[in-house]
Amino acid sequence: MALEKSSLCEPSKREASTSFVFLTFLRRLFSIALFRPTTELFLYILDSIIILVVFTYHSVLFTFWLFCSLFKRRKRTSRTTNCVDDASADDDSVLSDDGGSNVDSEDEFRQDVPSVSALPRRMSFPSSNLAGVPFPEATGCRHQMITIAMYCNELPSREALIHICRKHLLKYFRFRAIPVVGRWSSVWREVPVDLSWHIRSASVADDAALHAWLEDVMVKGYSSDHPRWEVHLVENRSCSSGTSVIAKGKGEATREGGTGRDSRCPKQTGKKGGDGETATSHHANLIPSRHLIAFRVDHSIGDGVSLVQAASKVVTDAEGVPLYMRGAVDAFRKNNAAETRFRSPISYLVYKIRMGISRWTTRWRRSDESGTPRPERHQTLREFAHFIYAVIYSLKGPLRAFDAETPVSRPHSFRKEFGPRWNGKSKLAKAPPISLAFVKAIRQASGVPLNDVFLAAFAGAIRRYCAALEFHDFEQGDANRPRTLKALLACAFARSLQACDDPELALRNRFVLTSIELAVAQATPKERLEATHKITQWMKKSKQPLVDFACQNILGGYIVPTGMRKQIAADLFNNHSFVFANVPAYPEHFYVAGVRIEDIQVAFVNLLTQVEILSYANRVAFSMVYDPDVIKQADLLPQFFVEELFALAKDFEVPVPVEDAALANFARQS
């Protein structure tokens, strides 16, 4: 019976007819002999056409670059001959100070800083766009000033800071010039620098007043008669009163008017600020009272990466040695500066030709039978397909496609009627610094990049914030309403080591804002991290930031009129809710005029909520500039950001460091 059952279960084996075998053989022969070679030939021709188009583009670009270089050199020579007499007259008014400052002589200073140039320098499109405010006047945007808040236990003297600025900062051309934005082109025009105007002093009563002062100054604009930067020394009188520091050089300092005791500031209890908001007790216990050095600089001078790189020649270690001389920023240079592979455009073109020839020969000499992996074949076609997708995605960005309507974004009705709005009463929310080694341990346990951890933690903070305000659309889901939140991710591009070392080229704006979805719909922190990683991986695979950067420079710089370009930027921002930036700073503490900087926060007022992640001295600082009319209880978001990080650590079984134990308790309490 068993044999009969087995025989019933098995399919009957019938011998194939001779005609069927013959037809199968003909089909396989046709596929091998005709169809497959025809397909390979078609793909080869298509690959060749794409490579030829790219080569033609690079050739035209090189020809245009060569023509412009020759024309500019000829024009520069003629203008130098005509302006030689005027340049000597300008040498006597390079800069001025407050007269009574303890600084070097003018003759000694001019050995380091060049005199005022009679030749204005052309601005790149990103810098020109930022200098002229990249949004329409209807948005109310006034400026693009970055405020870098550096907290310290004691303040340097104003004279010592003037000395540092004269000796180091003014070596960079953009700190001695103002942007002149024209309709067709923009230039940097060098002007005399009055350091007594750029370096100022202020005094506040306590931590709440210091925070209110920072919120007030970050929305202020710039003067059109001076270079767009300034430094504020803000004394916090709740610290040891009557103490100031005069830097002697190489880290030595003496107190003036003090009692001789240690100037380390005590921790302060929560107090109410001028706007009625309270500094909660857990913030007071985790962040001690400190003085403030606020460095404000216009975004047209440089992006975050270039400012960090340029500052390495200004700030020092405890012994007074600049960071770039002792190799403290080697890791930064390796991660953010590209190797100088191409000495000239010709070498770059030769490299592209060799890569194209290599792909052609590899395609014909190898096949699947010889062990060539399938993904390596037709690589140009895949890259071209990704490029087409990225171009379409970039061009459709300004089209009306709002993200979800949540407690952290404006209603759709407001966006349709008014568009994005710049608020002069923006506020600043920040979280206590958290250990960078702790976040890196989460990254290592999860196997994703560090930036993905920050993005996923912020997405989780948004979900927790919405749940705290009884907003559960992400959990329930509605087919008729968008469930995703979109952010503009700041992506900085690598720059050559030669440009980083050149004072004329170090300060640049080589970044782009790329649209990205935030993983807020996933239920658990681990799922949000996995979804974030998939999103960023596809963004990198499709070269989306590079395509956005090219469209920004080509279309915005040469084709689209100024008014339309600004409206496109406003429409792009109107479809999103956040701008997210992650800037790696220095792995150890640095010193300004002999004073150690304990913490750093970045504040940038934008049309959208601006989130800044800055790593400094093995700590991670989270800051957020928001519109109080949009986000009502913004102090909860930094708390939920820290809570999400500890939830990720719990999911991946990462131990909490000893120095973050109090922060872990704070996260659990929130």
ZABABA-390706 format. One line per 10 residues: number of its first residue (from 1); for each residue x, y negated, z of C-alpha. Coordinates in steps of 0.2 Angstrom, whole numbers, plus 5000, padded with zeros to 4 digits. Each point is the difference from the previous one (the first is absolute). Example, Ala and Ser with C-alpha at 12.3 -4.5 7.8 and 13.67 -1.06 7.14 Angstrom:
BEGIN
1	5062:5022:5039 ~ 5006:4983:4997
END
This chain:
BEGIN
1	5000:5000:5000 ~ 5014:4988:5004 ~ 5008:5003:4983 ~ 4983:4997:4992 ~ 4998:4984:5010 ~ 5017:4994:4996 ~ 4997:5003:4982 ~ 4984:4991:5000 ~ 5009:4985:5008 ~ 5014:4999:4988
11	4997:4992:4983 ~ 4999:5011:4985 ~ 5016:4999:4990 ~ 4997:4998:4981 ~ 5013:5000:4987 ~ 5002:4984:4991 ~ 4996:5001:4981 ~ 5013:4997:4988 ~ 4992:4985:4993 ~ 5000:4992:5017
21	5018:5003:5003 ~ 5004:4993:4983 ~ 4990:4984:5004 ~ 5008:4998:5017 ~ 5018:5002:4992 ~ 4995:4987:4987 ~ 4994:4988:5013 ~ 5016:5001:5010 ~ 5011:4999:4984 ~ 4990:4984:4995
31	5002:4993:5018 ~ 5019:5003:5000 ~ 5004:4996:4982 ~ 4989:4985:4996 ~ 4990:4993:5015 ~ 5014:4999:5013 ~ 5013:4992:4989 ~ 4987:4988:4993 ~ 4995:4995:5017 ~ 5019:4998:5005
41	5003:4990:4985 ~ 4986:4988:5003 ~ 5005:4998:5018 ~ 5018:4997:4995 ~ 4995:4987:4987 ~ 4989:4991:5013 ~ 5014:5001:5013 ~ 5012:4992:4987 ~ 4988:4986:4996 ~ 4998:4996:5018
51	5019:5000:5003 ~ 5002:4989:4984 ~ 4987:4988:5006 ~ 5009:4998:5017 ~ 5017:4999:4991 ~ 4993:4986:4989 ~ 4993:4991:5015 ~ 5017:5000:5008 ~ 5009:4994:4985 ~ 4988:4986:4997
61	5002:4996:5019 ~ 5019:5000:4999 ~ 5000:4989:4984 ~ 4988:4987:5009 ~ 5011:5001:5015 ~ 5016:4997:4990 ~ 4992:4985:4990 ~ 4994:4992:5017 ~ 5017:5002:5008 ~ 5009:4992:4985
71	4988:4986:4999 ~ 5000:4997:5019 ~ 5019:5000:5000 ~ 5001:4987:4986 ~ 4986:4989:5009 ~ 5009:5002:5017 ~ 5017:4994:4992 ~ 4992:4984:4992 ~ 4991:4996:5016 ~ 5015:5002:5011
81	5010:4988:4989 ~ 4986:4987:5002 ~ 4998:5002:5019 ~ 5018:5000:5006 ~ 4999:4983:5007 ~ 4984:5002:5009 ~ 5006:5016:5009 ~ 5014:4991:5009 ~ 4987:4987:5006 ~ 4989:5014:5007
91	5014:5007:5010 ~ 4999:4988:5014 ~ 4982:5004:5004 ~ 5000:5019:5001 ~ 4992:5000:5017 ~ 4999:4991:5016 ~ 4997:5005:5018 ~ 4995:4991:5016 ~ 5016:4991:5002 ~ 5003:5006:5018
101	5001:5018:4996 ~ 5016:5010:5004 ~ 5004:5006:4982 ~ 5014:5001:4989 ~ 5006:4985:4989 ~ 4992:4997:4982 ~ 5017:5004:4992 ~ 5001:5017:5009 ~ 4982:5004:4995 ~ 5002:4996:4982
111	5014:5013:4999 ~ 4986:5013:5002 ~ 4985:4993:4993 ~ 4999:4993:4982 ~ 4995:4982:4996 ~ 4983:4995:4993 ~ 4999:5007:4982 ~ 4994:4989:4986 ~ 4993:5015:4991 ~ 4983:5007:5005
121	4999:5019:5000 ~ 4986:5010:4992 ~ 4988:5009:5012 ~ 4994:5018:4996 ~ 4982:5003:4998 ~ 4996:5008:5017 ~ 5009:4985:5009 ~ 4992:4987:4989 ~ 4983:5008:5003 ~ 5002:5000:5019
131	5007:4982:5000 ~ 4985:4994:4991 ~ 4987:5009:5011 ~ 4994:5016:4990 ~ 4981:4997:5003 ~ 4987:4987:4994 ~ 4997:4984:5010 ~ 4982:5007:5004 ~ 5008:5013:5011 ~ 5007:4987:5012
141	5018:5008:5000 ~ 5012:4986:5005 ~ 5017:5009:5000 ~ 5010:5017:5001 ~ 5010:4997:5015 ~ 5007:5015:5010 ~ 5002:4998:5018 ~ 5013:5011:5009 ~ 4998:4999:5019 ~ 5016:5006:5009
151	4998:5002:5018 ~ 5015:4998:5012 ~ 5004:4998:5019 ~ 5009:4984:4998 ~ 5000:4986:4987 ~ 5016:4995:4990 ~ 5004:4981:4999 ~ 4994:4990:4986 ~ 5017:4994:4996 ~ 5006:5018:4998
161	4986:5005:4989 ~ 5004:4984:4989 ~ 5018:5006:4999 ~ 4995:5018:4994 ~ 4988:4993:4987 ~ 5013:4988:4993 ~ 5013:5014:4999 ~ 4990:5015:4994 ~ 4982:4997:4996 ~ 5003:4985:4987
171	5012:5011:4990 ~ 4984:5007:4992 ~ 4995:4989:4987 ~ 4981:5002:5003 ~ 5002:4993:5017 ~ 5007:4984:4993 ~ 4987:4998:4986 ~ 4982:4996:4997 ~ 4989:5009:4987 ~ 4994:4989:4986
181	4985:5009:4992 ~ 4996:4996:4982 ~ 4987:5005:4988 ~ 5011:5011:4989 ~ 5016:5002:5011 ~ 5005:4997:5018 ~ 5017:4995:5007 ~ 5010:4999:5017 ~ 5006:4982:5002 ~ 5013:4998:5013
191	4997:4986:5013 ~ 5009:4993:5015 ~ 4996:5010:5016 ~ 4996:4991:5016 ~ 5003:5013:5014 ~ 4993:4989:5013 ~ 4983:5002:4991 ~ 5002:5019:4997 ~ 5004:5005:5018 ~ 4988:4995:5013
201	4996:5003:5019 ~ 4984:5002:5009 ~ 4995:5006:5018 ~ 4984:5010:5006 ~ 4994:5004:5017 ~ 4998:5019:4999 ~ 4997:5015:4989 ~ 4983:4996:4995 ~ 5005:4983:4995 ~ 5015:5007:4990
211	4988:5011:4991 ~ 4988:4986:4996 ~ 5015:4989:4994 ~ 5005:5014:4988 ~ 4983:5002:4993 ~ 4999:4981:4998 ~ 5017:4998:4991 ~ 4998:5015:4988 ~ 4986:4992:4991 ~ 5009:4984:4997
221	5007:4995:4983 ~ 5016:4993:4995 ~ 5007:4983:4995 ~ 5003:4997:4981 ~ 5015:4989:5003 ~ 5010:5014:5010 ~ 5005:5018:4996 ~ 4986:5011:5005 ~ 5007:5007:5017 ~ 5001:4995:5018
231	5006:5007:5017 ~ 4991:4997:5016 ~ 5007:5002:5017 ~ 4986:5003:5012 ~ 5003:5000:5019 ~ 4988:5011:5010 ~ 5000:4991:5017 ~ 4993:5016:5009 ~ 5017:5007:4998 ~ 5015:4994:5010
241	4997:4981:4999 ~ 5013:4988:4996 ~ 5012:5012:4991 ~ 5007:4997:4983 ~ 5015:5008:4991 ~ 5014:4992:4990 ~ 5009:5013:4990 ~ 5019:4999:5001 ~ 5003:5013:4986 ~ 5002:5019:5000
251	4986:5002:5012 ~ 5006:4989:5014 ~ 4987:4988:5008 ~ 4998:4989:5015 ~ 4984:4994:5008 ~ 4995:4982:5001 ~ 4989:4993:5014 ~ 4997:5017:5007 ~ 5002:5008:5017 ~ 5013:5012:4994
261	4988:5015:5002 ~ 4996:5013:4986 ~ 4989:4992:4987 ~ 4991:5016:4996 ~ 4981:4995:5000 ~ 4988:5009:5012 ~ 4985:5009:4994 ~ 4984:4990:5000 ~ 4983:5004:5005 ~ 4986:4998:4988
271	4994:4982:4998 ~ 4987:4991:4988 ~ 5007:4991:4985 ~ 4994:4984:4993 ~ 4987:5008:4989 ~ 4992:5010:5014 ~ 5007:5017:4996 ~ 5008:5010:5013 ~ 5017:5009:5000 ~ 4995:5017:5008
281	5009:5007:5014 ~ 5008:5014:4991 ~ 5008:4988:4988 ~ 5006:4990:5014 ~ 5008:5015:5008 ~ 5008:5006:4984 ~ 5007:4984:4993 ~ 5010:4989:5011 ~ 5000:4981:4999 ~ 5013:4993:4988
291	5005:4984:4991 ~ 4997:4999:4981 ~ 5011:4996:4985 ~ 4988:4997:4986 ~ 5007:5001:4982 ~ 4988:4994:4987 ~ 5005:5002:4981 ~ 4990:4999:4984 ~ 4997:5016:4991 ~ 5006:4993:4984
301	5018:5000:5008 ~ 5000:5019:5002 ~ 4991:5015:5004 ~ 5002:5010:5016 ~ 5014:5011:4994 ~ 5010:4986:4993 ~ 4998:4990:5016 ~ 5006:5014:5011 ~ 5015:5003:4989 ~ 5004:4981:4999
311	4998:4999:5019 ~ 5014:5013:5003 ~ 5012:4986:4995 ~ 4993:4988:5013 ~ 4996:5010:5015 ~ 5014:5009:5010 ~ 5003:5014:5013 ~ 5004:4997:5018 ~ 5018:4996:4996 ~ 4995:4987:4987
321	5004:5010:4985 ~ 4988:4998:4985 ~ 4990:5017:4997 ~ 5005:5001:4982 ~ 5019:5000:5005 ~ 4999:5014:5013 ~ 4989:5012:4989 ~ 4985:4999:5011 ~ 4988:4999:4985 ~ 5008:5014:4990
331	4985:5010:5002 ~ 4989:4986:4994 ~ 5011:4997:4985 ~ 5000:5019:4995 ~ 4981:5001:5001 ~ 4995:4984:4992 ~ 5014:4995:4988 ~ 5003:5010:4984 ~ 5017:5005:4994 ~ 5007:4989:4986
341	4998:5013:4986 ~ 4998:4988:4986 ~ 5013:4987:4998 ~ 4991:4992:4985 ~ 4984:5002:4990 ~ 5010:5009:4987 ~ 5005:5013:5012 ~ 4982:5002:5005 ~ 4995:5002:4982 ~ 5013:5013:4997
351	4994:5009:5015 ~ 4982:5000:4994 ~ 5006:5007:4983 ~ 5010:5014:5008 ~ 4985:5005:5010 ~ 4989:5000:4985 ~ 5012:5011:4990 ~ 5002:5012:5015 ~ 4982:5002:5001 ~ 4999:5004:4981
361	5014:5013:5001 ~ 4993:5008:5015 ~ 4983:5002:4993 ~ 5006:5009:4984 ~ 5014:5011:5008 ~ 4990:5007:5015 ~ 4983:5008:5001 ~ 4990:5009:5014 ~ 5009:5016:4996 ~ 5017:4993:5004
371	4995:4995:5017 ~ 4995:4981:4997 ~ 4987:4995:5013 ~ 4984:4995:4992 ~ 4999:4983:5009 ~ 5017:4995:4992 ~ 4992:5001:4983 ~ 4992:4985:4992 ~ 5005:4989:5014 ~ 4999:4985:4990
381	4982:5003:4996 ~ 4995:5003:5018 ~ 5009:4984:5005 ~ 4991:4991:4986 ~ 4983:5007:5006 ~ 5004:4994:5017 ~ 5006:4983:4993 ~ 4983:4998:4991 ~ 4990:5004:5015 ~ 5010:4988:5011
391	4998:4986:4987 ~ 4981:5003:5000 ~ 4999:5001:5019 ~ 5010:4984:5001 ~ 4990:4990:4987 ~ 4983:5005:5008 ~ 5006:4995:5017 ~ 4992:4982:4999 ~ 4983:5007:4993 ~ 4987:4999:5013
401	5001:5016:5010 ~ 4998:4996:5019 ~ 5005:5012:5013 ~ 4989:5006:5014 ~ 4991:4986:5010 ~ 5006:5003:5018 ~ 5003:4990:5016 ~ 5018:4996:4994 ~ 4995:4993:4983 ~ 4988:4986:4994
411	4983:5005:4994 ~ 4997:5003:4981 ~ 4988:4986:4999 ~ 5013:4988:5006 ~ 5013:5006:4988 ~ 4989:4999:4985 ~ 4995:4982:5005 ~ 5016:4992:5007 ~ 5014:5012:4996 ~ 5015:5002:5012
421	5004:4986:5012 ~ 5015:4993:5009 ~ 4996:4996:5018 ~ 5011:4986:5008 ~ 4994:5007:5017 ~ 5008:5017:4998 ~ 5005:5010:5015 ~ 5014:5012:5005 ~ 4998:5017:5008 ~ 5015:5011:5004
431	5004:5016:5009 ~ 5014:5004:5012 ~ 5016:5007:4991 ~ 5001:5019:4999 ~ 5015:5011:4998 ~ 5005:5002:4982 ~ 5008:5017:5004 ~ 4983:5006:5006 ~ 4992:4995:4984 ~ 5014:5009:4990
441	4997:5015:5010 ~ 4982:5000:4994 ~ 5006:4998:4983 ~ 5012:5014:5001 ~ 4987:5012:5008 ~ 4987:4995:4986 ~ 5013:5000:4985 ~ 4993:4983:4993 ~ 5009:4984:4998 ~ 5001:4987:5014
451	4989:4987:4991 ~ 4986:5014:4998 ~ 5000:5002:5019 ~ 4997:4981:5002 ~ 4987:4999:4987 ~ 4990:5015:5007 ~ 5002:4993:5018 ~ 4992:4984:4994 ~ 4986:5009:4990 ~ 4996:5009:5016
461	5000:4984:5010 ~ 4987:4993:4988 ~ 4989:5016:5002 ~ 5002:4999:5019 ~ 4996:4981:5000 ~ 4984:5003:4989 ~ 4994:5014:5011 ~ 5003:4989:5016 ~ 4988:4987:4991 ~ 4987:5013:4996
471	5004:5001:4982 ~ 4999:5018:4994 ~ 4998:4999:4981 ~ 5017:5008:4998 ~ 4994:5015:5010 ~ 4982:5001:4992 ~ 5004:4996:4982 ~ 4988:4992:4987 ~ 5001:5004:4982 ~ 4994:4982:4996
481	5013:4991:5010 ~ 5019:5001:4999 ~ 5008:5009:5014 ~ 5018:4994:4997 ~ 5010:4986:5006 ~ 5013:4992:4988 ~ 5016:4991:5005 ~ 5014:4992:4990 ~ 5016:5009:5004 ~ 5016:4989:4999
491	5013:5010:4990 ~ 5018:4992:4999 ~ 5012:5005:4986 ~ 5018:5005:5002 ~ 5013:4987:4996 ~ 5018:5002:4995 ~ 5014:4999:5013 ~ 5008:4986:4990 ~ 4984:4990:5001 ~ 4999:5003:5019
501	5018:4993:5003 ~ 4997:4985:4988 ~ 4993:4984:5010 ~ 4992:4994:4983 ~ 4991:5017:4997 ~ 4997:5007:5017 ~ 4984:4991:5003 ~ 4987:5006:4988 ~ 4982:5006:4999 ~ 5000:5018:4992
511	4984:5007:5007 ~ 4982:5003:4995 ~ 4984:5004:5008 ~ 4993:5016:4995 ~ 4982:5006:5003 ~ 4998:5015:5011 ~ 4986:5009:5009 ~ 5000:5002:5019 ~ 4996:5017:5006 ~ 4986:4995:5012
521	4987:5013:4995 ~ 5010:5015:5007 ~ 4994:5006:5018 ~ 5017:5004:5008 ~ 5017:4991:5001 ~ 5009:5015:4991 ~ 4987:5000:4986 ~ 5002:4981:4998 ~ 5019:5002:4999 ~ 4999:5014:4987
531	4988:4989:4990 ~ 5011:4985:5001 ~ 5015:5010:4994 ~ 4990:5006:4985 ~ 4996:4983:4996 ~ 5017:4993:5001 ~ 5008:5015:4991 ~ 4988:4997:4985 ~ 5005:4981:5001 ~ 5018:5004:4999
541	4998:5013:4986 ~ 4990:4989:4989 ~ 5013:4986:5002 ~ 4985:4988:5005 ~ 5011:4987:5009 ~ 5012:4999:4986 ~ 4986:4998:4987 ~ 4991:4987:5011 ~ 5017:4990:5002 ~ 5002:5000:4981
551	4982:4995:4997 ~ 5002:4986:5013 ~ 5016:4993:4991 ~ 4995:5002:4982 ~ 4982:4996:5000 ~ 5001:4987:5014 ~ 5016:4993:4995 ~ 4998:4998:4982 ~ 4982:5003:4994 ~ 4986:4996:5012
561	4997:4982:5003 ~ 5003:4993:5018 ~ 4982:4998:5004 ~ 4995:5017:4994 ~ 5015:5008:5009 ~ 4995:4992:5017 ~ 4982:5006:4997 ~ 5005:5017:4996 ~ 5011:5001:5016 ~ 4984:4994:5010
571	4989:5013:4992 ~ 5013:5013:5004 ~ 5001:4995:5019 ~ 4981:4999:5000 ~ 4999:5019:4997 ~ 5011:5004:5015 ~ 4999:4998:5019 ~ 5018:5000:5005 ~ 5018:4997:4995 ~ 5012:5012:5007
581	5019:4998:5001 ~ 5014:5010:5008 ~ 5017:4991:5002 ~ 5015:5009:5007 ~ 5012:4988:5010 ~ 5015:5004:5010 ~ 5003:5016:5010 ~ 5008:4991:5014 ~ 4998:4983:5009 ~ 5007:4985:4992
591	5005:4983:5008 ~ 4996:4982:4994 ~ 5013:4988:5007 ~ 5005:5012:5013 ~ 4982:5004:5006 ~ 4994:5017:4998 ~ 4983:5003:4991 ~ 4989:5012:5009 ~ 4985:5002:4989 ~ 4994:4994:4983
601	4983:4997:4993 ~ 4995:4994:4983 ~ 4984:4989:4996 ~ 4994:4996:4983 ~ 4984:4992:4997 ~ 4991:5007:4984 ~ 4983:5001:4992 ~ 4998:5017:5008 ~ 5005:5007:5016 ~ 5019:5002:5000
611	5007:5015:5009 ~ 5019:5000:5003 ~ 5011:5014:5006 ~ 5017:4996:5004 ~ 5013:5011:5007 ~ 5014:4992:5011 ~ 5013:5007:5012 ~ 4992:5017:4999 ~ 4983:4993:5005 ~ 4984:4998:4989
621	4990:4984:5001 ~ 4982:4999:4994 ~ 4993:4982:4996 ~ 4984:4995:4991 ~ 4994:4983:4995 ~ 4981:5000:4998 ~ 4985:4989:4997 ~ 4990:4999:5016 ~ 4984:4997:4990 ~ 5003:5018:4992
631	5007:5011:5014 ~ 4992:4995:5016 ~ 5010:5011:5013 ~ 5017:5001:4991 ~ 5009:5004:5016 ~ 4994:5018:4999 ~ 5008:5004:4984 ~ 5018:4999:5006 ~ 4994:5011:5015 ~ 4992:5012:4988
641	5016:5000:4989 ~ 5010:5006:5015 ~ 4987:5012:5005 ~ 5000:5008:4983 ~ 5019:5002:5000 ~ 4999:5010:5017 ~ 4985:5010:4993 ~ 5012:5005:4985 ~ 5013:5004:5012 ~ 4988:5012:5010
651	4995:5008:4984 ~ 5018:5004:4994 ~ 5005:5004:5018 ~ 5013:4985:5001 ~ 5005:4996:5017 ~ 4998:4982:5006 ~ 5017:4991:5004 ~ 5003:4994:5018 ~ 5000:4982:4995 ~ 4983:5001:4992
661	4992:5009:5015 ~ 4991:4984:5005 ~ 4994:4997:4982 ~ 4993:5018:5000 ~ 4990:4996:5015 ~ 4994:4984:4992 ~ 4995:5009:4985 ~ 4990:5013:5010 ~ 4991:4986:5010 ~ 4995:4991:4984
END
